[in-house]
Amino acid sequence: MEINSWMKKKLPAVVDRLEESILGGFDVESQVGLGLAGRQEIYEVLDDLLAVLFPGSYGKEKITRKEINFYVSDLLRHISLKIGRHIKEVFMYRCKKDKCSNCSCEQRAEEALMHLIESLPRIRAVLLDDIQAAFEGDPAAKYVDEIVLSYPCIEAIATYRIAHLLYELNVPIIPRILSERAHSRTGIDIHPGAKIGPRFFIDHGTGVVIGETTVIGNNVKIYQGVTLGALSPFDKDGKPRKGEKRHPDIEDDVIIYANATILGGETVIGKGAIIGGNTWITKSVPAGSQVYRTEK
C-alpha cells in the first residue's frame, strides 16, 4: 500500500485510538498543567536561579562587582514572573485532580514564590558550606572556583536545595522536574524530599542515588555509585506502600565509598562511621564503625 493510500485508509484509525487514550488519561488542556513548553521554561528559570546564587559561574554574561545589585534585582524580578505563573498552574492542576474546592491556588502560589525568593540568601550560605567541604575533602582541588565551575555535585546539590524548599512547601511537580534536570546533566539523582544537612560533598558523583525519605546529617561525604535506597514495603496485594519511611538515615561525619548500597527506612549509619566500597547494608551500623567488603 502506498503512503498516500495508507494515510487515507489506515491513519484515521490510529489517530482515533490515540485520541481516546490521551483524553482518557492526564489533562491536555493548555491552560492547566505544564506540558513540554512549561518544563523547558522551568529549566530556564533554574538556570537563572543558579546564576543568582553564583553570578560569576552560572551567569550568561560577565558582570562587575558594582553591577551585582542591579543584575540580581533584575534577574529575580524576571524569575518571579516566570516561576510564579508555573507554581500557580501546578497548584491549580493538583487541586483539579484532588477535587479541592476550599483553597486559594493563587494565594498559595504567591506565598510559595515569596518564600523561595526570600530563602535564596540562606540557600547560598548552605551551598558555600558545601563548596568548602568539597575543597577540603578533595586533595585534587586547587581552587574554590574550580569546584563551582567544574564539579557536577555543585549543580546537583544546588538544584536539590532549591527543589527541596519547594517540596517542603508542597508545590506539585516542579521539584521533580528540577531534580530530574540535574540528574540528566550530572548523573546524580537526589529526590527533592530527602533531607540533607550542610557541608555535603559528593566526590565524582556519577550514579549516586538518594531516595525520598533519606535523612543525611552534617559533613557527610559520599563517592560515585552510592545508593541510599529503599527496602520497599508491600501491602497484602503486593503493591509498594506509600507514605512510609523507606530510605536510610546517615548521621554526621559519615564517609561512604564508591558503589556502596545502603537500604531501608530503619537503617541508620551512626555518626563518624566509614562504609567501604561495594558493600551491601540493610541493618544499622554503630557510630564510629568501619564496614568493609573483603575478598576471601
N, C-alpha and C positions, 0 to 999 in steps of 0.2 A: 504494500500500500504506500503510495507516495505521500509526502509530507502534507501537501495541501488537502488531500482527501482525508488523511488521518486527523488533521486539525478540525475538519468539519464533522467527522463522524465519531471520533473517539475522545477528543479533548473535552467537549462539554460534560461528559460523564465524570471525568477526572475532576473538573472544576466543581461540579455539584457535590462530589464526595468530600473534597477539601473544604468547601464552604460549610457543609454540615458539621464536619469535625471542628472547624475553627469557631463557629458560632456556638457550638455546644461546650466549648472549653472556656479559657480565661477571656476577660474582656478585651475587645479590639477597638473600642471607641477611642478616637484620638484625644478626646478631652478628658479621659480618665486613665490613669496609669502612666507608664513611662514610655515603653517602646524603645526601639533601637536609637532613634534620634535623641531621646531623653537620656539614655545611657551614655551616649557619646558626649553629650553636654556635661553630664556629671563627671566624666573623665577629665574634661577641660577645667571644670571647677576644682577638681582635686589638684591638677597641675598648678592652678592659681593659688590654692591654699598652701601647697608646698613652697611656692615662690614667696608667699607672705612670711612663712616660717624661716626660710633660708633664701633671701633675695639674691645673694651673690652666687648661689649654687644652682637653684632651680628656676630663677627668673630667666625670661627670654631676652632680656636686654641688660646691658651694663648700666649701673647707677652709682652715683657718688654718695658719700655719707650725708651730704647736705640734702640729697633728694629722697632719702628714706621715708620721711614723714609723708610727703606728697604721694610717693609711689605706693606705700602701704595703704594709705587712706583711699586712694583712687581704686586700687585693686579690691579692697574689702567692700566698697560700695558696689562694684561690679559683681563680686561673688554673692553678695547679699541678694541682689535682684535675681540672679540666675538660680542659685540653690534654693532660695526661698520659695520660688514658684514650684520647684520639683518636690520639695518637702510637703507643700500643701497638696499637690497631686497625689502623692503616695498615701497621705492620711485619708484623703477622700476615697481613694481606691480601696484601702483596707476597711474603711467604715462601710462602704457599699458591700464588700464581701461579708463582713460581720453583721450586716443589717443593723448598724448602730444609728440611733436617731436622737441621742441626747448629748452630743458633744459638738464642739465648735472646731472643725478641722482648721479653719483659718487661724484661729487664736492659738491652737496647739502648734501649728507650723511657725507662727511668728515667735512664740516663746522658744521653740527648739532652735530656730535660726539665731536669735539673740544670744542664747546660751552658748551656742557653738562659737560665735564670733568673740564673745567676751572671755571664752576659755582658751583662746589661742595663745595668750602670753603664758599661761600655766602649762599648756601642752609643749610650747617651745622650751620652757625651763626643764621639763622632764626629758625632752629629747636631747638637750645639752648634756644631761647626766648620762644618757645612753651613749652619746658620742664619746664622752670622756672615758666611759667604761670600755668602749671599743679600742680607743687609743692606748689605754693602759693594759688591755688584755691581749693585744696583738703585737708581738715584737716586730712584725714586718711593717707596721705603720710608722711612717717617719713624721707625718704632719697631720694635724687635726682636719684641715681642709681636704686632704687626700681621702679621708674616711667619708666625709659628707659627699664628695663628688663621685666616688667610685665604689663604695661598699653597698651592695644590694640590700643589706639588712637595714640601712638607714631609711631608705624609701619604704621598705616593708613595715618597719616599726612606726615611722611617722604616719603612714596611712592607717595602720592599725589604731593608733591613738586617736585619730580623728574619727574613724569608723566606730570605735568603742564608745566614744562620747555620744554619738547619735544613737547607737544601740541602747545605751542606758536611758536615753530619752524616749525609747520605744518608737523611734522613727522606722517605718517599714522599708524593706527592700534596699534602700540606698546604702546602708552599712555593708551589706553583702556585695553590692556592686563595687564599692570602693575596695574591699578586701580582695575580691577576685581579680580586680585590675592589677593590684600589687602582686598577687600570686602569679598571674600570667607573665608579668615583667621580671620578677625576681626569682621565681621558683620557691618562694616562701609562702606557706599557706597558714595564715593566722585568722581564726574565726573572730569576728568583732566582739563576740560575747565573752571571750577569755579575759581574765583579769591579770594584768602584768605590771609589776612594780617597776620603779626606776632602776637605772644602771643595768639595763638588759642588753646583752650582746649576743648576736648570732654570728659565729665565725663561718665564713664561706657561704653557708645558707641554703644551697640547693637541696631541695627535697624535704625541708623541715615542714612538719605538720603540727599545729597546735589547735586542739579541739575547743568547742564552745564553752564547756564548763571547767576548763583548766584554770587553775589559780597559780600564778608564779610570783614569788616574793621579790625581794630586792637583791641586786648584784648577782644575778644568775647568768651563767654563760653556757650556751649550747652550740654544738657543731652541726655540720651538714648531715642531712638524712635522719635527724632525730624525729621520732613520732611521739607526741603526747596525746594518746588516743583513747578510744572507748572500748570497754567491755560491754557491748550493747545489752541492756536489759530487755527481755522479751516478755510480752503478755501471754495469756493462755492460748492465743491464736497464732503465736509465733511471730508477731509483729513487734518491732522495736518500740519500747515505751518512750514517750517524750516527756520533757519537763523534769527529768531526774539528773542528778549529778553523775556524769558518765566518764569524766576525764580526771587525771591525777592532779594532786597539789604538789608544787615544787617550792620548798621553803628557801629562805635566804641563803646566799653564798654557795649555791649548788653549781657544780660543773657536770655537764652531760656530754660525753664524747660521741663521735660520729656513729650514726646508724643505730643508736640505742632506741629501743621501743619500750615505752612505759605506758601501761594501760590501766584503766579502771577508776571509777569515781571514789573508791575507798583507799586508793593507793596514795601514800604520802612519802615523798622523798625528803628526809629530815635535813635540817639546817647544816650546811657545810659538807654534805655528802658528795662523793665523786662517783659518777656512774661511767663505767668503761664502755668502749665502743662495742657495737654488735651484741649488746646484752638485751635480754627479754625479761621485763619485770612486770609482775602483776600483783605484787604484795609490797607493803610499806617497807621502807629502808630507814633504819635509825639515824639520827643526827650524827654527823662525823664519820659515817661508814664509807668504805671503798668497795665497790662492787665491780668485779672484772669477769670477763669470759675467758677462760683459759683452755687451750687446746691440750688434749691428752696425747 
